[in-house]
Amino acid sequence: MQIAAAGVLIGLARSNLRGLRSTRTTTWWLGGVMLCCPTVDAGGSLAGDSAPHDPVQQRLQHMLPGWWEPADLVLVLLLVSSLLLALVLLALPPATKFFSVSALAGSPSMR
């Protein structure tokens, strides 16, 4: 499932580079949903209530190495911060007008 989500995000990123308005809207919507899910999971890990009640889940958790849970938490926080950064960058106006040749030709520093 995570591989499919990564594929969708890569496709949206490529479409956002082209400046398609529909993909910007889709990225806003999907990014907001994706921000909620890992944040809830990380909040549960931070609160310490991540102990499973199912015996199979308990055995699986005891089989994981000790570094797995902190590493997972760091990855989730990295995911949340990168999604937040992407949404902030989508909220900003495009900088292509600022860096265009016509804008540079008319600037006082170029005269």
Backbone as XML, in Angstrom:
<?xml version="1.0"?>
<chain id="A" units="angstrom">
  <residue number="1" name="MET">
    <atom name="N" x="0.818" y="-1.199" z="0.000"/>
    <atom name="CA" x="0.000" y="0.000" z="0.000"/>
    <atom name="C" x="0.862" y="1.263" z="0.000"/>
  </residue>
  <residue number="2" name="GLN">
    <atom name="N" x="1.967" y="1.199" z="0.766"/>
    <atom name="CA" x="2.837" y="2.369" z="0.831"/>
    <atom name="C" x="3.541" y="2.613" z="-0.496"/>
  </residue>
  <residue number="3" name="ILE">
    <atom name="N" x="3.831" y="1.551" z="-1.236"/>
    <atom name="CA" x="4.466" y="1.710" z="-2.540"/>
    <atom name="C" x="3.500" y="2.375" z="-3.504"/>
  </residue>
  <residue number="4" name="ALA">
    <atom name="N" x="2.225" y="2.010" z="-3.447"/>
    <atom name="CA" x="1.221" y="2.637" z="-4.301"/>
    <atom name="C" x="1.067" y="4.126" z="-3.948"/>
  </residue>
  <residue number="5" name="ALA">
    <atom name="N" x="1.068" y="4.433" z="-2.646"/>
    <atom name="CA" x="0.966" y="5.840" z="-2.228"/>
    <atom name="C" x="2.173" y="6.633" z="-2.690"/>
  </residue>
  <residue number="6" name="ALA">
    <atom name="N" x="3.359" y="6.027" z="-2.619"/>
    <atom name="CA" x="4.564" y="6.714" z="-3.102"/>
    <atom name="C" x="4.483" y="6.955" z="-4.605"/>
  </residue>
  <residue number="7" name="GLY">
    <atom name="N" x="3.954" y="5.979" z="-5.344"/>
    <atom name="CA" x="3.789" y="6.147" z="-6.790"/>
    <atom name="C" x="2.814" y="7.274" z="-7.127"/>
  </residue>
  <residue number="8" name="VAL">
    <atom name="N" x="1.738" y="7.357" z="-6.371"/>
    <atom name="CA" x="0.759" y="8.430" z="-6.584"/>
    <atom name="C" x="1.393" y="9.787" z="-6.290"/>
  </residue>
  <residue number="9" name="LEU">
    <atom name="N" x="2.155" y="9.883" z="-5.209"/>
    <atom name="CA" x="2.802" y="11.153" z="-4.870"/>
    <atom name="C" x="3.845" y="11.555" z="-5.905"/>
  </residue>
  <residue number="10" name="ILE">
    <atom name="N" x="4.567" y="10.589" z="-6.458"/>
    <atom name="CA" x="5.549" y="10.903" z="-7.505"/>
    <atom name="C" x="4.829" y="11.387" z="-8.756"/>
  </residue>
  <residue number="11" name="GLY">
    <atom name="N" x="3.724" y="10.735" z="-9.111"/>
    <atom name="CA" x="2.943" y="11.192" z="-10.266"/>
    <atom name="C" x="2.384" y="12.590" z="-10.065"/>
  </residue>
  <residue number="12" name="LEU">
    <atom name="N" x="1.897" y="12.880" z="-8.865"/>
    <atom name="CA" x="1.393" y="14.219" z="-8.573"/>
    <atom name="C" x="2.517" y="15.252" z="-8.616"/>
  </residue>
  <residue number="13" name="ALA">
    <atom name="N" x="3.690" y="14.884" z="-8.128"/>
    <atom name="CA" x="4.817" y="15.818" z="-8.156"/>
    <atom name="C" x="5.213" y="16.148" z="-9.582"/>
  </residue>
  <residue number="14" name="ARG">
    <atom name="N" x="5.239" y="15.145" z="-10.446"/>
    <atom name="CA" x="5.566" y="15.406" z="-11.865"/>
    <atom name="C" x="4.519" y="16.309" z="-12.520"/>
  </residue>
  <residue number="15" name="SER">
    <atom name="N" x="3.266" y="16.057" z="-12.213"/>
    <atom name="CA" x="2.204" y="16.888" z="-12.786"/>
    <atom name="C" x="2.239" y="18.295" z="-12.212"/>
  </residue>
  <residue number="16" name="ASN">
    <atom name="N" x="2.602" y="18.432" z="-10.943"/>
    <atom name="CA" x="2.712" y="19.766" z="-10.348"/>
    <atom name="C" x="3.834" y="20.560" z="-10.982"/>
  </residue>
  <residue number="17" name="LEU">
    <atom name="N" x="4.884" y="19.887" z="-11.429"/>
    <atom name="CA" x="5.972" y="20.591" z="-12.113"/>
    <atom name="C" x="5.493" y="21.210" z="-13.421"/>
  </residue>
  <residue number="18" name="ARG">
    <atom name="N" x="4.506" y="20.581" z="-14.041"/>
    <atom name="CA" x="3.931" y="21.137" z="-15.277"/>
    <atom name="C" x="2.957" y="22.274" z="-15.000"/>
  </residue>
  <residue number="19" name="GLY">
    <atom name="N" x="2.554" y="22.426" z="-13.749"/>
    <atom name="CA" x="1.670" y="23.526" z="-13.380"/>
    <atom name="C" x="0.197" y="23.250" z="-13.604"/>
  </residue>
  <residue number="20" name="LEU">
    <atom name="N" x="-0.203" y="21.997" z="-13.629"/>
    <atom name="CA" x="-1.615" y="21.679" z="-13.828"/>
    <atom name="C" x="-2.411" y="22.001" z="-12.565"/>
  </residue>
  <residue number="21" name="ARG">
    <atom name="N" x="-3.460" y="22.775" z="-12.733"/>
    <atom name="CA" x="-4.270" y="23.212" z="-11.590"/>
    <atom name="C" x="-4.987" y="22.050" z="-10.913"/>
  </residue>
  <residue number="22" name="SER">
    <atom name="N" x="-5.444" y="21.089" z="-11.696"/>
    <atom name="CA" x="-6.175" y="19.957" z="-11.112"/>
    <atom name="C" x="-5.270" y="19.117" z="-10.209"/>
  </residue>
  <residue number="23" name="THR">
    <atom name="N" x="-4.017" y="18.950" z="-10.597"/>
    <atom name="CA" x="-3.122" y="18.166" z="-9.744"/>
    <atom name="C" x="-2.709" y="18.952" z="-8.502"/>
  </residue>
  <residue number="24" name="ARG">
    <atom name="N" x="-2.660" y="20.273" z="-8.611"/>
    <atom name="CA" x="-2.379" y="21.070" z="-7.407"/>
    <atom name="C" x="-3.514" y="20.895" z="-6.398"/>
  </residue>
  <residue number="25" name="THR">
    <atom name="N" x="-4.759" y="20.908" z="-6.885"/>
    <atom name="CA" x="-5.908" y="20.711" z="-6.007"/>
    <atom name="C" x="-5.901" y="19.304" z="-5.413"/>
  </residue>
  <residue number="26" name="THR">
    <atom name="N" x="-5.603" y="18.314" z="-6.250"/>
    <atom name="CA" x="-5.540" y="16.938" z="-5.769"/>
    <atom name="C" x="-4.439" y="16.772" z="-4.732"/>
  </residue>
  <residue number="27" name="THR">
    <atom name="N" x="-3.307" y="17.426" z="-4.946"/>
    <atom name="CA" x="-2.208" y="17.342" z="-3.990"/>
    <atom name="C" x="-2.600" y="17.984" z="-2.665"/>
  </residue>
  <residue number="28" name="TRP">
    <atom name="N" x="-3.320" y="19.107" z="-2.736"/>
    <atom name="CA" x="-3.804" y="19.746" z="-1.496"/>
    <atom name="C" x="-4.716" y="18.795" z="-0.730"/>
  </residue>
  <residue number="29" name="TRP">
    <atom name="N" x="-5.643" y="18.174" z="-1.444"/>
    <atom name="CA" x="-6.602" y="17.288" z="-0.796"/>
    <atom name="C" x="-5.910" y="16.053" z="-0.237"/>
  </residue>
  <residue number="30" name="LEU">
    <atom name="N" x="-5.132" y="15.375" z="-1.074"/>
    <atom name="CA" x="-4.468" y="14.148" z="-0.666"/>
    <atom name="C" x="-3.403" y="14.426" z="0.398"/>
  </residue>
  <residue number="31" name="GLY">
    <atom name="N" x="-2.707" y="15.546" z="0.275"/>
    <atom name="CA" x="-1.703" y="15.905" z="1.270"/>
    <atom name="C" x="-2.318" y="16.150" z="2.632"/>
  </residue>
  <residue number="32" name="GLY">
    <atom name="N" x="-3.481" y="16.786" z="2.657"/>
    <atom name="CA" x="-4.167" y="17.010" z="3.925"/>
    <atom name="C" x="-4.587" y="15.715" z="4.585"/>
  </residue>
  <residue number="33" name="VAL">
    <atom name="N" x="-5.096" y="14.792" z="3.790"/>
    <atom name="CA" x="-5.493" y="13.489" z="4.332"/>
    <atom name="C" x="-4.261" y="12.731" z="4.817"/>
  </residue>
  <residue number="34" name="MET">
    <atom name="N" x="-3.188" y="12.771" z="4.041"/>
    <atom name="CA" x="-1.976" y="12.050" z="4.423"/>
    <atom name="C" x="-1.290" y="12.689" z="5.629"/>
  </residue>
  <residue number="35" name="LEU">
    <atom name="N" x="-1.498" y="13.984" z="5.836"/>
    <atom name="CA" x="-0.937" y="14.623" z="7.019"/>
    <atom name="C" x="-1.640" y="14.154" z="8.291"/>
  </residue>
  <residue number="36" name="CYS">
    <atom name="N" x="-2.926" y="13.877" z="8.189"/>
    <atom name="CA" x="-3.683" y="13.448" z="9.370"/>
    <atom name="C" x="-3.304" y="12.035" z="9.809"/>
  </residue>
  <residue number="37" name="CYS">
    <atom name="N" x="-3.160" y="11.125" z="8.872"/>
    <atom name="CA" x="-2.921" y="9.716" z="9.229"/>
    <atom name="C" x="-1.583" y="9.483" z="9.925"/>
  </residue>
  <residue number="38" name="PRO">
    <atom name="N" x="-0.441" y="9.929" z="9.364"/>
    <atom name="CA" x="0.816" y="9.697" z="10.081"/>
    <atom name="C" x="0.906" y="10.486" z="11.378"/>
  </residue>
  <residue number="39" name="THR">
    <atom name="N" x="0.270" y="11.631" z="11.438"/>
    <atom name="CA" x="0.320" y="12.443" z="12.647"/>
    <atom name="C" x="-0.396" y="11.727" z="13.788"/>
  </residue>
  <residue number="40" name="VAL">
    <atom name="N" x="-1.506" y="11.083" z="13.492"/>
    <atom name="CA" x="-2.223" y="10.319" z="14.511"/>
    <atom name="C" x="-1.378" y="9.140" z="14.961"/>
  </residue>
  <residue number="41" name="ASP">
    <atom name="N" x="-0.723" y="8.471" z="14.021"/>
    <atom name="CA" x="0.128" y="7.331" z="14.354"/>
    <atom name="C" x="1.318" y="7.780" z="15.198"/>
  </residue>
  <residue number="42" name="ALA">
    <atom name="N" x="1.958" y="8.900" z="14.814"/>
    <atom name="CA" x="3.094" y="9.404" z="15.579"/>
    <atom name="C" x="2.641" y="9.879" z="16.954"/>
  </residue>
  <residue number="43" name="GLY">
    <atom name="N" x="1.458" y="10.450" z="17.046"/>
    <atom name="CA" x="0.949" y="10.896" z="18.337"/>
    <atom name="C" x="0.733" y="9.725" z="19.274"/>
  </residue>
  <residue number="44" name="GLY">
    <atom name="N" x="0.263" y="8.621" z="18.745"/>
    <atom name="CA" x="0.113" y="7.428" z="19.564"/>
    <atom name="C" x="1.452" y="6.883" z="20.020"/>
  </residue>
  <residue number="45" name="SER">
    <atom name="N" x="2.455" y="6.952" z="19.152"/>
    <atom name="CA" x="3.784" y="6.477" z="19.528"/>
    <atom name="C" x="4.406" y="7.386" z="20.563"/>
  </residue>
  <residue number="46" name="LEU">
    <atom name="N" x="4.192" y="8.687" z="20.442"/>
    <atom name="CA" x="4.757" y="9.621" z="21.403"/>
    <atom name="C" x="4.093" y="9.489" z="22.760"/>
  </residue>
  <residue number="47" name="ALA">
    <atom name="N" x="2.805" y="9.174" z="22.765"/>
    <atom name="CA" x="2.082" y="9.051" z="24.026"/>
    <atom name="C" x="2.405" y="7.742" z="24.748"/>
  </residue>
  <residue number="48" name="GLY">
    <atom name="N" x="2.987" y="6.797" z="24.034"/>
    <atom name="CA" x="3.367" y="5.538" z="24.658"/>
    <atom name="C" x="2.249" y="4.521" z="24.696"/>
  </residue>
  <residue number="49" name="ASP">
    <atom name="N" x="1.128" y="4.797" z="24.053"/>
    <atom name="CA" x="0.013" y="3.850" z="24.058"/>
    <atom name="C" x="-0.006" y="3.012" z="22.788"/>
  </residue>
  <residue number="50" name="SER">
    <atom name="N" x="1.171" y="2.641" z="22.303"/>
    <atom name="CA" x="1.236" y="1.854" z="21.076"/>
    <atom name="C" x="1.337" y="0.357" z="21.350"/>
  </residue>
  <residue number="51" name="ALA">
    <atom name="N" x="1.113" y="-0.071" z="22.581"/>
    <atom name="CA" x="1.178" y="-1.490" z="22.913"/>
    <atom name="C" x="-0.040" y="-2.204" z="22.334"/>
  </residue>
  <residue number="52" name="PRO">
    <atom name="N" x="0.189" y="-3.233" z="21.517"/>
    <atom name="CA" x="-0.948" y="-3.948" z="20.924"/>
    <atom name="C" x="-1.609" y="-4.872" z="21.946"/>
  </residue>
  <residue number="53" name="HIS">
    <atom name="N" x="-2.888" y="-5.087" z="21.754"/>
    <atom name="CA" x="-3.650" y="-5.957" z="22.652"/>
    <atom name="C" x="-3.773" y="-7.367" z="22.083"/>
  </residue>
  <residue number="54" name="ASP">
    <atom name="N" x="-3.515" y="-7.523" z="20.806"/>
    <atom name="CA" x="-3.588" y="-8.823" z="20.152"/>
    <atom name="C" x="-2.305" y="-9.610" z="20.457"/>
  </residue>
  <residue number="55" name="PRO">
    <atom name="N" x="-2.412" y="-10.884" z="20.834"/>
    <atom name="CA" x="-1.204" y="-11.654" z="21.166"/>
    <atom name="C" x="-0.242" y="-11.803" z="19.983"/>
  </residue>
  <residue number="56" name="VAL">
    <atom name="N" x="-0.780" y="-11.920" z="18.774"/>
    <atom name="CA" x="0.083" y="-12.030" z="17.595"/>
    <atom name="C" x="0.854" y="-10.728" z="17.391"/>
  </residue>
  <residue number="57" name="GLN">
    <atom name="N" x="0.179" y="-9.608" z="17.535"/>
    <atom name="CA" x="0.836" y="-8.315" z="17.401"/>
    <atom name="C" x="1.889" y="-8.121" z="18.486"/>
  </residue>
  <residue number="58" name="GLN">
    <atom name="N" x="1.616" y="-8.598" z="19.696"/>
    <atom name="CA" x="2.593" y="-8.495" z="20.777"/>
    <atom name="C" x="3.848" y="-9.295" z="20.460"/>
  </residue>
  <residue number="59" name="ARG">
    <atom name="N" x="3.681" y="-10.509" z="19.925"/>
    <atom name="CA" x="4.839" y="-11.323" z="19.553"/>
    <atom name="C" x="5.640" y="-10.671" z="18.441"/>
  </residue>
  <residue number="60" name="LEU">
    <atom name="N" x="4.934" y="-10.110" z="17.478"/>
    <atom name="CA" x="5.632" y="-9.440" z="16.379"/>
    <atom name="C" x="6.394" y="-8.214" z="16.871"/>
  </residue>
  <residue number="61" name="GLN">
    <atom name="N" x="5.824" y="-7.485" z="17.791"/>
    <atom name="CA" x="6.497" y="-6.300" z="18.312"/>
    <atom name="C" x="7.741" y="-6.681" z="19.124"/>
  </residue>
  <residue number="62" name="HIS">
    <atom name="N" x="7.690" y="-7.797" z="19.826"/>
    <atom name="CA" x="8.853" y="-8.242" z="20.591"/>
    <atom name="C" x="9.967" y="-8.761" z="19.680"/>
  </residue>
  <residue number="63" name="MET">
    <atom name="N" x="9.624" y="-9.160" z="18.462"/>
    <atom name="CA" x="10.625" y="-9.657" z="17.517"/>
    <atom name="C" x="11.364" y="-8.523" z="16.806"/>
  </residue>
  <residue number="64" name="LEU">
    <atom name="N" x="10.793" y="-7.335" z="16.804"/>
    <atom name="CA" x="11.452" y="-6.198" z="16.145"/>
    <atom name="C" x="12.660" y="-5.759" z="16.950"/>
  </residue>
  <residue number="65" name="PRO">
    <atom name="N" x="13.706" y="-5.279" z="16.272"/>
    <atom name="CA" x="14.859" y="-4.771" z="17.015"/>
    <atom name="C" x="14.494" y="-3.514" z="17.798"/>
  </residue>
  <residue number="66" name="GLY">
    <atom name="N" x="15.292" y="-3.183" z="18.783"/>
    <atom name="CA" x="14.999" y="-2.049" z="19.661"/>
    <atom name="C" x="15.049" y="-0.711" z="18.960"/>
  </residue>
  <residue number="67" name="TRP">
    <atom name="N" x="15.797" y="-0.608" z="17.866"/>
    <atom name="CA" x="15.926" y="0.665" z="17.164"/>
    <atom name="C" x="14.766" y="0.908" z="16.205"/>
  </residue>
  <residue number="68" name="TRP">
    <atom name="N" x="13.909" y="-0.083" z="15.997"/>
    <atom name="CA" x="12.868" y="0.049" z="14.978"/>
    <atom name="C" x="11.844" y="1.135" z="15.317"/>
  </residue>
  <residue number="69" name="GLU">
    <atom name="N" x="11.365" y="1.170" z="16.541"/>
    <atom name="CA" x="10.321" y="2.125" z="16.901"/>
    <atom name="C" x="10.814" y="3.576" z="16.845"/>
  </residue>
  <residue number="70" name="PRO">
    <atom name="N" x="12.012" y="3.907" z="17.375"/>
    <atom name="CA" x="12.498" y="5.287" z="17.214"/>
    <atom name="C" x="12.759" y="5.647" z="15.748"/>
  </residue>
  <residue number="71" name="ALA">
    <atom name="N" x="13.278" y="4.693" z="14.968"/>
    <atom name="CA" x="13.528" y="4.965" z="13.555"/>
    <atom name="C" x="12.215" y="5.198" z="12.811"/>
  </residue>
  <residue number="72" name="ASP">
    <atom name="N" x="11.204" y="4.416" z="13.144"/>
    <atom name="CA" x="9.894" y="4.593" z="12.523"/>
    <atom name="C" x="9.306" y="5.959" z="12.871"/>
  </residue>
  <residue number="73" name="LEU">
    <atom name="N" x="9.480" y="6.371" z="14.110"/>
    <atom name="CA" x="8.981" y="7.676" z="14.534"/>
    <atom name="C" x="9.693" y="8.808" z="13.792"/>
  </residue>
  <residue number="74" name="VAL">
    <atom name="N" x="11.007" y="8.685" z="13.617"/>
    <atom name="CA" x="11.766" y="9.699" z="12.883"/>
    <atom name="C" x="11.303" y="9.761" z="11.433"/>
  </residue>
  <residue number="75" name="LEU">
    <atom name="N" x="11.067" y="8.607" z="10.817"/>
    <atom name="CA" x="10.594" y="8.584" z="9.433"/>
    <atom name="C" x="9.204" y="9.198" z="9.300"/>
  </residue>
  <residue number="76" name="VAL">
    <atom name="N" x="8.341" y="8.939" z="10.253"/>
    <atom name="CA" x="6.999" y="9.528" z="10.215"/>
    <atom name="C" x="7.081" y="11.043" z="10.364"/>
  </residue>
  <residue number="77" name="LEU">
    <atom name="N" x="7.919" y="11.517" z="11.280"/>
    <atom name="CA" x="8.067" y="12.967" z="11.447"/>
    <atom name="C" x="8.687" y="13.612" z="10.215"/>
  </residue>
  <residue number="78" name="LEU">
    <atom name="N" x="9.612" y="12.910" z="9.553"/>
    <atom name="CA" x="10.190" y="13.406" z="8.306"/>
    <atom name="C" x="9.138" y="13.467" z="7.203"/>
  </residue>
  <residue number="79" name="LEU">
    <atom name="N" x="8.280" y="12.453" z="7.145"/>
    <atom name="CA" x="7.193" y="12.442" z="6.160"/>
    <atom name="C" x="6.233" y="13.597" z="6.395"/>
  </residue>
  <residue number="80" name="VAL">
    <atom name="N" x="5.853" y="13.818" z="7.634"/>
    <atom name="CA" x="4.917" y="14.893" z="7.958"/>
    <atom name="C" x="5.522" y="16.250" z="7.614"/>
  </residue>
  <residue number="81" name="SER">
    <atom name="N" x="6.796" y="16.456" z="7.953"/>
    <atom name="CA" x="7.414" y="17.752" z="7.666"/>
    <atom name="C" x="7.593" y="17.968" z="6.171"/>
  </residue>
  <residue number="82" name="SER">
    <atom name="N" x="7.921" y="16.923" z="5.410"/>
    <atom name="CA" x="8.066" y="17.097" z="3.962"/>
    <atom name="C" x="6.718" y="17.344" z="3.288"/>
  </residue>
  <residue number="83" name="LEU">
    <atom name="N" x="5.658" y="16.679" z="3.752"/>
    <atom name="CA" x="4.326" y="16.948" z="3.206"/>
    <atom name="C" x="3.882" y="18.372" z="3.533"/>
  </residue>
  <residue number="84" name="LEU">
    <atom name="N" x="4.169" y="18.813" z="4.735"/>
    <atom name="CA" x="3.822" y="20.181" z="5.117"/>
    <atom name="C" x="4.586" y="21.193" z="4.271"/>
  </residue>
  <residue number="85" name="LEU">
    <atom name="N" x="5.858" y="20.930" z="4.025"/>
    <atom name="CA" x="6.657" y="21.817" z="3.173"/>
    <atom name="C" x="6.105" y="21.849" z="1.747"/>
  </residue>
  <residue number="86" name="ALA">
    <atom name="N" x="5.728" y="20.692" z="1.220"/>
    <atom name="CA" x="5.163" y="20.644" z="-0.130"/>
    <atom name="C" x="3.867" y="21.436" z="-0.214"/>
  </residue>
  <residue number="87" name="LEU">
    <atom name="N" x="3.017" y="21.334" z="0.795"/>
    <atom name="CA" x="1.755" y="22.078" z="0.780"/>
    <atom name="C" x="1.995" y="23.577" z="0.909"/>
  </residue>
  <residue number="88" name="VAL">
    <atom name="N" x="2.987" y="23.973" z="1.697"/>
    <atom name="CA" x="3.307" y="25.400" z="1.804"/>
    <atom name="C" x="3.838" y="25.922" z="0.473"/>
  </residue>
  <residue number="89" name="LEU">
    <atom name="N" x="4.696" y="25.148" z="-0.183"/>
    <atom name="CA" x="5.223" y="25.576" z="-1.481"/>
    <atom name="C" x="4.121" y="25.647" z="-2.536"/>
  </residue>
  <residue number="90" name="LEU">
    <atom name="N" x="3.121" y="24.765" z="-2.447"/>
    <atom name="CA" x="2.001" y="24.851" z="-3.382"/>
    <atom name="C" x="1.138" y="26.075" z="-3.105"/>
  </residue>
  <residue number="91" name="ALA">
    <atom name="N" x="1.116" y="26.532" z="-1.870"/>
    <atom name="CA" x="0.302" y="27.695" z="-1.526"/>
    <atom name="C" x="0.940" y="28.993" z="-2.032"/>
  </residue>
  <residue number="92" name="LEU">
    <atom name="N" x="2.250" y="28.992" z="-2.191"/>
    <atom name="CA" x="2.935" y="30.196" z="-2.665"/>
    <atom name="C" x="2.701" y="30.383" z="-4.161"/>
  </residue>
  <residue number="93" name="PRO">
    <atom name="N" x="2.706" y="31.624" z="-4.640"/>
    <atom name="CA" x="2.556" y="31.834" z="-6.071"/>
    <atom name="C" x="3.797" y="31.354" z="-6.821"/>
  </residue>
  <residue number="94" name="PRO">
    <atom name="N" x="3.638" y="30.958" z="-8.078"/>
    <atom name="CA" x="4.790" y="30.485" z="-8.847"/>
    <atom name="C" x="5.811" y="31.600" z="-9.052"/>
  </residue>
  <residue number="95" name="ALA">
    <atom name="N" x="7.067" y="31.250" z="-9.030"/>
    <atom name="CA" x="8.138" y="32.234" z="-9.143"/>
    <atom name="C" x="8.597" y="32.422" z="-10.587"/>
  </residue>
  <residue number="96" name="THR">
    <atom name="N" x="7.925" y="31.808" z="-11.553"/>
    <atom name="CA" x="8.377" y="31.902" z="-12.936"/>
    <atom name="C" x="8.277" y="33.323" z="-13.468"/>
  </residue>
  <residue number="97" name="LYS">
    <atom name="N" x="7.292" y="34.096" z="-13.019"/>
    <atom name="CA" x="7.171" y="35.479" z="-13.473"/>
    <atom name="C" x="8.333" y="36.322" z="-12.952"/>
  </residue>
  <residue number="98" name="PHE">
    <atom name="N" x="8.779" y="36.029" z="-11.751"/>
    <atom name="CA" x="9.871" y="36.789" z="-11.158"/>
    <atom name="C" x="11.192" y="36.527" z="-11.874"/>
  </residue>
  <residue number="99" name="PHE">
    <atom name="N" x="11.405" y="35.280" z="-12.304"/>
    <atom name="CA" x="12.665" y="34.918" z="-12.927"/>
    <atom name="C" x="12.617" y="34.912" z="-14.450"/>
  </residue>
  <residue number="100" name="SER">
    <atom name="N" x="11.561" y="35.426" z="-15.037"/>
    <atom name="CA" x="11.478" y="35.431" z="-16.495"/>
    <atom name="C" x="12.429" y="36.467" z="-17.081"/>
  </residue>
  <residue number="101" name="VAL">
    <atom name="N" x="12.752" y="36.314" z="-18.370"/>
    <atom name="CA" x="13.702" y="37.202" z="-19.042"/>
    <atom name="C" x="13.152" y="38.620" z="-19.110"/>
  </residue>
  <residue number="102" name="SER">
    <atom name="N" x="11.858" y="38.771" z="-19.343"/>
    <atom name="CA" x="11.277" y="40.107" z="-19.439"/>
    <atom name="C" x="11.323" y="40.835" z="-18.098"/>
  </residue>
  <residue number="103" name="ALA">
    <atom name="N" x="11.173" y="40.121" z="-17.018"/>
    <atom name="CA" x="11.247" y="40.750" z="-15.704"/>
    <atom name="C" x="12.670" y="41.175" z="-15.383"/>
  </residue>
  <residue number="104" name="LEU">
    <atom name="N" x="13.646" y="40.372" z="-15.798"/>
    <atom name="CA" x="15.042" y="40.723" z="-15.547"/>
    <atom name="C" x="15.483" y="41.896" z="-16.407"/>
  </residue>
  <residue number="105" name="ALA">
    <atom name="N" x="14.974" y="41.986" z="-17.633"/>
    <atom name="CA" x="15.363" y="43.081" z="-18.524"/>
    <atom name="C" x="14.844" y="44.414" z="-18.012"/>
  </residue>
  <residue number="106" name="GLY">
    <atom name="N" x="13.734" y="44.415" z="-17.310"/>
    <atom name="CA" x="13.153" y="45.659" z="-16.844"/>
    <atom name="C" x="13.629" y="46.070" z="-15.450"/>
  </residue>
  <residue number="107" name="SER">
    <atom name="N" x="14.442" y="45.232" z="-14.793"/>
    <atom name="CA" x="14.858" y="45.570" z="-13.450"/>
    <atom name="C" x="15.963" y="46.622" z="-13.466"/>
  </residue>
  <residue number="108" name="PRO">
    <atom name="N" x="16.004" y="47.494" z="-12.475"/>
    <atom name="CA" x="16.995" y="48.573" z="-12.452"/>
    <atom name="C" x="18.427" y="48.046" z="-12.303"/>
  </residue>
  <residue number="109" name="SER">
    <atom name="N" x="18.608" y="46.876" z="-11.727"/>
    <atom name="CA" x="19.975" y="46.367" z="-11.535"/>
    <atom name="C" x="20.599" y="45.884" z="-12.837"/>
  </residue>
  <residue number="110" name="MET">
    <atom name="N" x="19.800" y="45.648" z="-13.856"/>
    <atom name="CA" x="20.303" y="45.159" z="-15.135"/>
    <atom name="C" x="20.636" y="46.282" z="-16.104"/>
  </residue>
  <residue number="111" name="ARG">
    <atom name="N" x="20.372" y="47.512" z="-15.756"/>
    <atom name="CA" x="20.626" y="48.627" z="-16.671"/>
    <atom name="C" x="22.022" y="49.143" z="-16.552"/>
  </residue>
</chain>
